[in-house]
Amino acid sequence: MKVRRYQYNSIPFVSIVDDADCPIDPYVSCYLNGALSSKAPNTRFRYANELLLVLQHFSERNIFLPGRISSGKLISQKEYMQFYDRCCLIKDACDSSLNIKSFRINDKHLRNVIAANQKGMAKVSRGTLQGRIRRLRAFLTWLFEQFHDVHGIEYEIKERFARLTSKIKLDEDDLKEDDGQEVRGVEESVIPDEVFMKFMEIMMPSSPNNPFKASRIRNYLIVNMLVSSGIRRGALAKLKISDFHFYGTYDQVSIYRSENESTDPRAEKPNQKTKAHLATVGKNLMVNAKFYIDQIRTEFSRAQYHDFFLISENDSKGTAGQPLSLKSINSIFQTVSKSLGFHVHPHMLRHKWNEIFDKEAERVGTDPVLREDVRKYAMGWSQNTTMINVYNDRRLALKARELSKAHQQRVNQK
């Protein structure tokens, strides 16, 4: 079994298929492309990979989930706990890589210790574990609704299903509660300032430390668009030339959602995740963007057939002039990370934007309420978002430390 993306009439779909690329089950396909059709394509792809692990686990135990749910037999608590244990490990961790039978070790206790250590090293993050068990619960709930009439269902089956899903939900919530247990120093930045300065320096097209032999101007624009605007990777990849305001203040770009772009040939279609807004990027960056559009982008014949701003400049796979893929943007950051000796990915620049925003707001004395309203707009967040708590907590921790130090100084003077 594997996850496969495809398009039909420019609409992206995702499916779990067998070795012959045939969908493994109609219920699985209906769930992914029906029940989850309102989700972004990349979100559906992530959910499909989670569901793939669910199906692989139960298939290995000769358990066909649609059949189990339709019959009312469901899955037992023991079967669920076996699945939970599997979810704790990295994918394929139960393969021969963790099999110690080939070792000639006579001490049973020693073999157990080695096995436990191997599995401990193979454990996934809490977020990954939570996503996997949530996908099981969501899929089982959807199947249950397809096969059983809520009003006509037998009481005993309904109660057993409620107990099962309640147990799974409790495990989900337990994982969520511990997400914030890791405490980072209040002075610690997502990208230390000295690393960030070096990062910005080597991305200059003229820098002798620039790790790229080609596409330096495009890569410079990618990094600086993210740094200046705080937008996500998907919003950047879907930008069109027509989104740039090369008029008026000459410093703004339109950021918005657009479903199923018919002119976008990419299977993994990027999109803006949050609300529409105008991003301010600065005149100098707009001038550089205009130069890229007029002088570099026009050299690629395929680029004339679409309006997407960033294009592939490498024709090794016949994609020169096509819209730049999300994987290519990730690859750019992987190359830069090696040069820096520090792992940087696109979303880190969104967090760095917020850190810089806080410092500037503090410097000019912006009213706290106005500051958070501006942040919500710039990030595309709704008025009811809780995301601002991430940055408020850090600011409160800094203030608490400042007051504590002042108090300690007064106590020491007495």
Order of alpha helices (4+ residues) and beta strands (2+ residues): beta-beta-alpha-alpha-alpha-alpha-alpha-alpha-alpha-alpha-alpha-alpha-beta-beta-alpha-alpha-alpha-alpha-alpha
